[in-house]
Amino acid sequence: MMRIEGLAPARSLAFGEWLLAQKDRGGLIGTLAAGAAADRAFPNQGNPEDVRARLRALQADGDMFEAVDDAELDWAAY
C-alpha cells in the first residue's frame, strides 16, 4: 500500500462497503451492518463520518454510534 505523507493510506474498500460486508458478523457491528444493508439511502461509498451522519438523520440509538466507532477501528486495521 502506497502512503503519501499527510494522506491516509488508500483502501481497497470504502468504509461503507466494508461495513456492508460485515452483515453476517455477530454483535453490534453485525447489527449495524444488517441495518445498513436494509437502508436504501445508506452511504455505501461513504466514510465513517458519512455513516454517523446517516445515523443522526435516522435518530439511531447510542449503541449504533458505538458500533460505528468499533467498526472504524476494525476497518482501519483492515
Biopython code that builds the backbone (N, CA, C, O; Angstrom):
import numpy as np
from Bio.PDB.StructureBuilder import StructureBuilder

atoms = [
    (1, "MET", "N", (0.844, -1.158, 0.000)),
    (1, "MET", "CA", (0.000, 0.000, 0.000)),
    (1, "MET", "C", (0.899, 1.234, 0.000)),
    (1, "MET", "O", (1.800, 1.348, 0.831)),
    (2, "MET", "N", (0.658, 2.144, -0.919)),
    (2, "MET", "CA", (1.465, 3.348, -1.029)),
    (2, "MET", "C", (0.956, 4.412, -0.051)),
    (2, "MET", "O", (-0.249, 4.623, 0.083)),
    (3, "ARG", "N", (1.873, 5.060, 0.610)),
    (3, "ARG", "CA", (1.486, 6.115, 1.555)),
    (3, "ARG", "C", (2.198, 7.406, 1.177)),
    (3, "ARG", "O", (3.419, 7.438, 1.026)),
    (4, "ILE", "N", (1.423, 8.460, 1.028)),
    (4, "ILE", "CA", (1.974, 9.777, 0.755)),
    (4, "ILE", "C", (1.874, 10.568, 2.052)),
    (4, "ILE", "O", (0.835, 10.562, 2.712)),
    (5, "GLU", "N", (2.946, 11.243, 2.412)),
    (5, "GLU", "CA", (2.976, 11.995, 3.669)),
    (5, "GLU", "C", (1.766, 12.911, 3.786)),
    (5, "GLU", "O", (1.466, 13.682, 2.875)),
    (6, "GLY", "N", (1.074, 12.818, 4.917)),
    (6, "GLY", "CA", (-0.081, 13.675, 5.174)),
    (6, "GLY", "C", (-1.395, 13.112, 4.677)),
    (6, "GLY", "O", (-2.447, 13.691, 4.950)),
    (7, "LEU", "N", (-1.372, 12.012, 3.963)),
    (7, "LEU", "CA", (-2.608, 11.414, 3.460)),
    (7, "LEU", "C", (-2.804, 10.042, 4.077)),
    (7, "LEU", "O", (-1.840, 9.325, 4.347)),
    (8, "ALA", "N", (-4.060, 9.685, 4.297)),
    (8, "ALA", "CA", (-4.373, 8.351, 4.808)),
    (8, "ALA", "C", (-4.061, 7.324, 3.724)),
    (8, "ALA", "O", (-4.110, 7.655, 2.540)),
    (9, "PRO", "N", (-3.740, 6.086, 4.100)),
    (9, "PRO", "CA", (-3.458, 5.064, 3.096)),
    (9, "PRO", "C", (-4.696, 4.750, 2.266)),
    (9, "PRO", "O", (-5.821, 4.816, 2.762)),
    (10, "ALA", "N", (-4.482, 4.411, 1.014)),
    (10, "ALA", "CA", (-5.590, 4.028, 0.137)),
    (10, "ALA", "C", (-6.153, 2.693, 0.619)),
    (10, "ALA", "O", (-5.401, 1.819, 1.049)),
    (11, "ARG", "N", (-7.435, 2.542, 0.549)),
    (11, "ARG", "CA", (-8.092, 1.306, 0.974)),
    (11, "ARG", "C", (-8.771, 0.697, -0.231)),
    (11, "ARG", "O", (-9.235, 1.400, -1.129)),
    (12, "SER", "N", (-8.821, -0.615, -0.235)),
    (12, "SER", "CA", (-9.487, -1.281, -1.345)),
    (12, "SER", "C", (-11.005, -1.185, -1.222)),
    (12, "SER", "O", (-11.708, -1.273, -2.229)),
    (13, "LEU", "N", (-11.521, -1.008, -0.016)),
    (13, "LEU", "CA", (-12.966, -0.860, 0.203)),
    (13, "LEU", "C", (-13.249, 0.406, 0.995)),
    (13, "LEU", "O", (-12.590, 0.686, 1.996)),
    (14, "ALA", "N", (-14.227, 1.159, 0.541)),
    (14, "ALA", "CA", (-14.697, 2.298, 1.328)),
    (14, "ALA", "C", (-15.275, 1.755, 2.640)),
    (14, "ALA", "O", (-15.667, 0.591, 2.714)),
    (15, "PHE", "N", (-15.323, 2.586, 3.648)),
    (15, "PHE", "CA", (-15.852, 2.152, 4.935)),
    (15, "PHE", "C", (-17.263, 1.585, 4.789)),
    (15, "PHE", "O", (-17.573, 0.535, 5.353)),
    (16, "GLY", "N", (-18.107, 2.269, 4.044)),
    (16, "GLY", "CA", (-19.483, 1.799, 3.847)),
    (16, "GLY", "C", (-19.537, 0.407, 3.226)),
    (16, "GLY", "O", (-20.310, -0.444, 3.664)),
    (17, "GLU", "N", (-18.712, 0.180, 2.205)),
    (17, "GLU", "CA", (-18.667, -1.145, 1.565)),
    (17, "GLU", "C", (-18.186, -2.206, 2.550)),
    (17, "GLU", "O", (-18.750, -3.296, 2.640)),
    (18, "TRP", "N", (-17.131, -1.860, 3.285)),
    (18, "TRP", "CA", (-16.589, -2.798, 4.265)),
    (18, "TRP", "C", (-17.649, -3.147, 5.303)),
    (18, "TRP", "O", (-17.819, -4.312, 5.665)),
    (19, "LEU", "N", (-18.359, -2.125, 5.778)),
    (19, "LEU", "CA", (-19.383, -2.364, 6.788)),
    (19, "LEU", "C", (-20.484, -3.271, 6.255)),
    (19, "LEU", "O", (-20.924, -4.178, 6.961)),
    (20, "LEU", "N", (-20.934, -3.049, 5.036)),
    (20, "LEU", "CA", (-21.968, -3.907, 4.452)),
    (20, "LEU", "C", (-21.518, -5.363, 4.390)),
    (20, "LEU", "O", (-22.333, -6.273, 4.536)),
    (21, "ALA", "N", (-20.247, -5.581, 4.179)),
    (21, "ALA", "CA", (-19.714, -6.948, 4.120)),
    (21, "ALA", "C", (-19.720, -7.633, 5.488)),
    (21, "ALA", "O", (-19.500, -8.842, 5.571)),
    (22, "GLN", "N", (-19.969, -6.878, 6.559)),
    (22, "GLN", "CA", (-19.981, -7.428, 7.916)),
    (22, "GLN", "C", (-21.376, -7.861, 8.370)),
    (22, "GLN", "O", (-21.568, -8.156, 9.550)),
    (23, "LYS", "N", (-22.348, -7.906, 7.466)),
    (23, "LYS", "CA", (-23.747, -8.140, 7.864)),
    (23, "LYS", "C", (-23.994, -9.490, 8.526)),
    (23, "LYS", "O", (-24.983, -9.645, 9.243)),
    (24, "ASP", "N", (-23.128, -10.463, 8.304)),
    (24, "ASP", "CA", (-23.296, -11.771, 8.947)),
    (24, "ASP", "C", (-22.468, -11.901, 10.225)),
    (24, "ASP", "O", (-22.435, -12.961, 10.849)),
    (25, "ARG", "N", (-21.822, -10.842, 10.594)),
    (25, "ARG", "CA", (-20.991, -10.816, 11.800)),
    (25, "ARG", "C", (-21.891, -10.687, 13.030)),
    (25, "ARG", "O", (-22.985, -10.130, 12.942)),
    (26, "GLY", "N", (-21.452, -11.181, 14.132)),
    (26, "GLY", "CA", (-22.218, -11.062, 15.368)),
    (26, "GLY", "C", (-22.016, -9.705, 16.021)),
    (26, "GLY", "O", (-21.249, -8.876, 15.531)),
    (27, "GLY", "N", (-22.696, -9.492, 17.107)),
    (27, "GLY", "CA", (-22.529, -8.289, 17.904)),
    (27, "GLY", "C", (-23.125, -7.048, 17.270)),
    (27, "GLY", "O", (-23.885, -7.115, 16.304)),
    (28, "LEU", "N", (-22.754, -5.909, 17.849)),
    (28, "LEU", "CA", (-23.316, -4.637, 17.391)),
    (28, "LEU", "C", (-22.885, -4.272, 15.976)),
    (28, "LEU", "O", (-23.658, -3.667, 15.233)),
    (29, "ILE", "N", (-21.659, -4.634, 15.592)),
    (29, "ILE", "CA", (-21.224, -4.338, 14.232)),
    (29, "ILE", "C", (-22.084, -5.103, 13.231)),
    (29, "ILE", "O", (-22.463, -4.558, 12.195)),
    (30, "GLY", "N", (-22.390, -6.349, 13.530)),
    (30, "GLY", "CA", (-23.265, -7.131, 12.661)),
    (30, "GLY", "C", (-24.666, -6.547, 12.600)),
    (30, "GLY", "O", (-25.284, -6.517, 11.536)),
    (31, "THR", "N", (-25.166, -6.086, 13.733)),
    (31, "THR", "CA", (-26.491, -5.453, 13.769)),
    (31, "THR", "C", (-26.495, -4.172, 12.943)),
    (31, "THR", "O", (-27.427, -3.927, 12.177)),
    (32, "LEU", "N", (-25.453, -3.357, 13.099)),
    (32, "LEU", "CA", (-25.324, -2.134, 12.320)),
    (32, "LEU", "C", (-25.259, -2.450, 10.825)),
    (32, "LEU", "O", (-25.924, -1.802, 10.018)),
    (33, "ALA", "N", (-24.466, -3.435, 10.468)),
    (33, "ALA", "CA", (-24.304, -3.804, 9.061)),
    (33, "ALA", "C", (-25.606, -4.331, 8.465)),
    (33, "ALA", "O", (-25.939, -4.009, 7.324)),
    (34, "ALA", "N", (-26.335, -5.128, 9.216)),
    (34, "ALA", "CA", (-27.618, -5.647, 8.726)),
    (34, "ALA", "C", (-28.604, -4.504, 8.506)),
    (34, "ALA", "O", (-29.335, -4.494, 7.515)),
    (35, "GLY", "N", (-28.626, -3.544, 9.423)),
    (35, "GLY", "CA", (-29.482, -2.374, 9.249)),
    (35, "GLY", "C", (-29.058, -1.552, 8.050)),
    (35, "GLY", "O", (-29.904, -1.051, 7.310)),
    (36, "ALA", "N", (-27.757, -1.406, 7.849)),
    (36, "ALA", "CA", (-27.239, -0.654, 6.704)),
    (36, "ALA", "C", (-27.643, -1.323, 5.395)),
    (36, "ALA", "O", (-27.997, -0.648, 4.428)),
    (37, "ALA", "N", (-27.590, -2.652, 5.367)),
    (37, "ALA", "CA", (-27.956, -3.384, 4.155)),
    (37, "ALA", "C", (-29.427, -3.180, 3.806)),
    (37, "ALA", "O", (-29.798, -3.235, 2.634)),
    (38, "ALA", "N", (-30.256, -2.949, 4.799)),
    (38, "ALA", "CA", (-31.691, -2.743, 4.567)),
    (38, "ALA", "C", (-32.033, -1.286, 4.257)),
    (38, "ALA", "O", (-33.168, -0.984, 3.889)),
    (39, "ASP", "N", (-31.075, -0.393, 4.401)),
    (39, "ASP", "CA", (-31.301, 1.049, 4.228)),
    (39, "ASP", "C", (-30.911, 1.460, 2.811)),
    (39, "ASP", "O", (-29.731, 1.453, 2.460)),
    (40, "ARG", "N", (-31.891, 1.811, 2.009)),
    (40, "ARG", "CA", (-31.627, 2.173, 0.615)),
    (40, "ARG", "C", (-30.796, 3.445, 0.491)),
    (40, "ARG", "O", (-30.162, 3.663, -0.541)),
    (41, "ALA", "N", (-30.785, 4.275, 1.506)),
    (41, "ALA", "CA", (-30.032, 5.530, 1.463)),
    (41, "ALA", "C", (-28.681, 5.434, 2.187)),
    (41, "ALA", "O", (-28.007, 6.447, 2.377)),
    (42, "PHE", "N", (-28.290, 4.232, 2.586)),
    (42, "PHE", "CA", (-27.015, 4.056, 3.283)),
    (42, "PHE", "C", (-25.868, 4.471, 2.365)),
    (42, "PHE", "O", (-25.851, 4.100, 1.191)),
    (43, "PRO", "N", (-24.900, 5.246, 2.894)),
    (43, "PRO", "CA", (-23.772, 5.711, 2.074)),
    (43, "PRO", "C", (-22.718, 4.621, 1.861)),
    (43, "PRO", "O", (-21.682, 4.614, 2.525)),
    (44, "ASN", "N", (-22.986, 3.712, 0.941)),
    (44, "ASN", "CA", (-22.091, 2.561, 0.778)),
    (44, "ASN", "C", (-20.699, 2.943, 0.274)),
    (44, "ASN", "O", (-19.769, 2.147, 0.402)),
    (45, "GLN", "N", (-20.535, 4.115, -0.285)),
    (45, "GLN", "CA", (-19.201, 4.593, -0.674)),
    (45, "GLN", "C", (-18.672, 5.607, 0.333)),
    (45, "GLN", "O", (-17.664, 6.272, 0.094)),
    (46, "GLY", "N", (-19.368, 5.714, 1.464)),
    (46, "GLY", "CA", (-19.038, 6.737, 2.442)),
    (46, "GLY", "C", (-17.949, 6.356, 3.415)),
    (46, "GLY", "O", (-17.517, 5.207, 3.498)),
    (47, "ASN", "N", (-17.527, 7.363, 4.144)),
    (47, "ASN", "CA", (-16.536, 7.177, 5.204)),
    (47, "ASN", "C", (-17.273, 7.082, 6.548)),
    (47, "ASN", "O", (-18.496, 7.211, 6.586)),
    (48, "PRO", "N", (-16.550, 6.859, 7.637)),
    (48, "PRO", "CA", (-17.234, 6.733, 8.932)),
    (48, "PRO", "C", (-18.098, 7.946, 9.294)),
    (48, "PRO", "O", (-19.164, 7.781, 9.886)),
    (49, "GLU", "N", (-17.660, 9.150, 8.951)),
    (49, "GLU", "CA", (-18.468, 10.336, 9.268)),
    (49, "GLU", "C", (-19.755, 10.353, 8.461)),
    (49, "GLU", "O", (-20.783, 10.809, 8.964)),
    (50, "ASP", "N", (-19.729, 9.870, 7.221)),
    (50, "ASP", "CA", (-20.955, 9.782, 6.421)),
    (50, "ASP", "C", (-21.949, 8.832, 7.071)),
    (50, "ASP", "O", (-23.152, 9.093, 7.089)),
    (51, "VAL", "N", (-21.438, 7.728, 7.605)),
    (51, "VAL", "CA", (-22.299, 6.749, 8.271)),
    (51, "VAL", "C", (-22.878, 7.364, 9.552)),
    (51, "VAL", "O", (-24.060, 7.183, 9.845)),
    (52, "ARG", "N", (-22.061, 8.079, 10.304)),
    (52, "ARG", "CA", (-22.571, 8.742, 11.510)),
    (52, "ARG", "C", (-23.653, 9.763, 11.157)),
    (52, "ARG", "O", (-24.658, 9.874, 11.860)),
    (53, "ALA", "N", (-23.448, 10.503, 10.076)),
    (53, "ALA", "CA", (-24.451, 11.485, 9.644)),
    (53, "ALA", "C", (-25.761, 10.779, 9.294)),
    (53, "ALA", "O", (-26.839, 11.281, 9.612)),
    (54, "ARG", "N", (-25.675, 9.626, 8.646)),
    (54, "ARG", "CA", (-26.892, 8.869, 8.315)),
    (54, "ARG", "C", (-27.580, 8.395, 9.591)),
    (54, "ARG", "O", (-28.806, 8.448, 9.687)),
    (55, "LEU", "N", (-26.813, 7.938, 10.560)),
    (55, "LEU", "CA", (-27.395, 7.503, 11.833)),
    (55, "LEU", "C", (-28.074, 8.661, 12.554)),
    (55, "LEU", "O", (-29.140, 8.497, 13.149)),
    (56, "ARG", "N", (-27.443, 9.840, 12.495)),
    (56, "ARG", "CA", (-28.080, 11.012, 13.119)),
    (56, "ARG", "C", (-29.403, 11.329, 12.424)),
    (56, "ARG", "O", (-30.394, 11.642, 13.084)),
    (57, "ALA", "N", (-29.418, 11.249, 11.100)),
    (57, "ALA", "CA", (-30.649, 11.525, 10.345)),
    (57, "ALA", "C", (-31.758, 10.546, 10.715)),
    (57, "ALA", "O", (-32.937, 10.899, 10.713)),
    (58, "LEU", "N", (-31.367, 9.313, 11.031)),
    (58, "LEU", "CA", (-32.345, 8.284, 11.411)),
    (58, "LEU", "C", (-32.648, 8.295, 12.901)),
    (58, "LEU", "O", (-33.492, 7.531, 13.370)),
    (59, "GLN", "N", (-31.965, 9.159, 13.650)),
    (59, "GLN", "CA", (-32.101, 9.230, 15.097)),
    (59, "GLN", "C", (-31.843, 7.870, 15.752)),
    (59, "GLN", "O", (-32.598, 7.412, 16.610)),
    (60, "ALA", "N", (-30.760, 7.254, 15.318)),
    (60, "ALA", "CA", (-30.370, 5.940, 15.844)),
    (60, "ALA", "C", (-29.959, 6.050, 17.306)),
    (60, "ALA", "O", (-29.570, 7.118, 17.778)),
    (61, "ASP", "N", (-30.052, 4.934, 18.009)),
    (61, "ASP", "CA", (-29.655, 4.955, 19.418)),
    (61, "ASP", "C", (-28.131, 4.937, 19.549)),
    (61, "ASP", "O", (-27.409, 4.652, 18.593)),
    (62, "GLY", "N", (-27.673, 5.244, 20.741)),
    (62, "GLY", "CA", (-26.246, 5.373, 21.014)),
    (62, "GLY", "C", (-25.432, 4.133, 20.728)),
    (62, "GLY", "O", (-24.255, 4.235, 20.382)),
    (63, "ASP", "N", (-26.032, 2.962, 20.863)),
    (63, "ASP", "CA", (-25.309, 1.722, 20.596)),
    (63, "ASP", "C", (-24.816, 1.654, 19.153)),
    (63, "ASP", "O", (-23.747, 1.106, 18.886)),
    (64, "MET", "N", (-25.587, 2.205, 18.231)),
    (64, "MET", "CA", (-25.183, 2.164, 16.824)),
    (64, "MET", "C", (-24.004, 3.092, 16.568)),
    (64, "MET", "O", (-23.160, 2.797, 15.722)),
    (65, "PHE", "N", (-23.933, 4.203, 17.284)),
    (65, "PHE", "CA", (-22.774, 5.085, 17.155)),
    (65, "PHE", "C", (-21.532, 4.421, 17.745)),
    (65, "PHE", "O", (-20.431, 4.562, 17.214)),
    (66, "GLU", "N", (-21.718, 3.706, 18.833)),
    (66, "GLU", "CA", (-20.621, 2.935, 19.421)),
    (66, "GLU", "C", (-20.156, 1.849, 18.449)),
    (66, "GLU", "O", (-18.960, 1.583, 18.335)),
    (67, "ALA", "N", (-21.103, 1.226, 17.752)),
    (67, "ALA", "CA", (-20.763, 0.206, 16.764)),
    (67, "ALA", "C", (-19.951, 0.809, 15.623)),
    (67, "ALA", "O", (-19.021, 0.174, 15.126)),
    (68, "VAL", "N", (-20.288, 2.028, 15.203)),
    (68, "VAL", "CA", (-19.508, 2.695, 14.152)),
    (68, "VAL", "C", (-18.087, 2.931, 14.638)),
    (68, "VAL", "O", (-17.134, 2.724, 13.886)),
    (69, "ASP", "N", (-17.933, 3.361, 15.882)),
    (69, "ASP", "CA", (-16.601, 3.580, 16.442)),
    (69, "ASP", "C", (-15.785, 2.297, 16.404)),
    (69, "ASP", "O", (-14.627, 2.306, 15.984)),
    (70, "ASP", "N", (-16.386, 1.188, 16.842)),
    (70, "ASP", "CA", (-15.695, -0.102, 16.844)),
    (70, "ASP", "C", (-15.385, -0.562, 15.415)),
    (70, "ASP", "O", (-14.298, -1.066, 15.132)),
    (71, "ALA", "N", (-16.360, -0.380, 14.529)),
    (71, "ALA", "CA", (-16.170, -0.787, 13.140)),
    (71, "ALA", "C", (-15.073, 0.036, 12.477)),
    (71, "ALA", "O", (-14.302, -0.484, 11.671)),
    (72, "GLU", "N", (-15.005, 1.299, 12.812)),
    (72, "GLU", "CA", (-13.956, 2.152, 12.227)),
    (72, "GLU", "C", (-12.574, 1.649, 12.618)),
    (72, "GLU", "O", (-11.662, 1.649, 11.792)),
    (73, "LEU", "N", (-12.408, 1.225, 13.854)),
    (73, "LEU", "CA", (-11.121, 0.679, 14.296)),
    (73, "LEU", "C", (-10.785, -0.596, 13.528)),
    (73, "LEU", "O", (-9.648, -0.777, 13.093)),
    (74, "ASP", "N", (-11.770, -1.480, 13.362)),
    (74, "ASP", "CA", (-11.538, -2.717, 12.610)),
    (74, "ASP", "C", (-11.203, -2.414, 11.163)),
    (74, "ASP", "O", (-10.286, -3.009, 10.597)),
    (75, "TRP", "N", (-11.946, -1.485, 10.556)),
    (75, "TRP", "CA", (-11.711, -1.109, 9.159)),
    (75, "TRP", "C", (-10.322, -0.500, 8.979)),
    (75, "TRP", "O", (-9.643, -0.772, 7.989)),
    (76, "ALA", "N", (-9.905, 0.324, 9.938)),
    (76, "ALA", "CA", (-8.587, 0.966, 9.858)),
    (76, "ALA", "C", (-7.469, -0.078, 9.896)),
    (76, "ALA", "O", (-6.412, 0.111, 9.294)),
    (77, "ALA", "N", (-7.714, -1.181, 10.609)),
    (77, "ALA", "CA", (-6.721, -2.252, 10.692)),
    (77, "ALA", "C", (-6.774, -3.177, 9.492)),
    (77, "ALA", "O", (-5.875, -3.995, 9.301)),
    (78, "TYR", "N", (-7.819, -3.057, 8.678)),
    (78, "TYR", "CA", (-8.055, -3.921, 7.523)),
    (78, "TYR", "C", (-7.008, -3.737, 6.465)),
    (78, "TYR", "O", (-7.060, -4.392, 5.424)),
]
sb = StructureBuilder()
sb.init_structure("model")
sb.init_model(0)
sb.init_chain("A")
sb.init_seg("    ")
for serial, (resi, resn, name, xyz) in enumerate(atoms, 1):
    if name == "N":
        sb.init_residue(resn, " ", resi, " ")
    sb.init_atom(name, np.array(xyz, "f"), 0.0, 1.0, " ", f" {name:<3s}", serial, name[0])
structure = sb.get_structure()
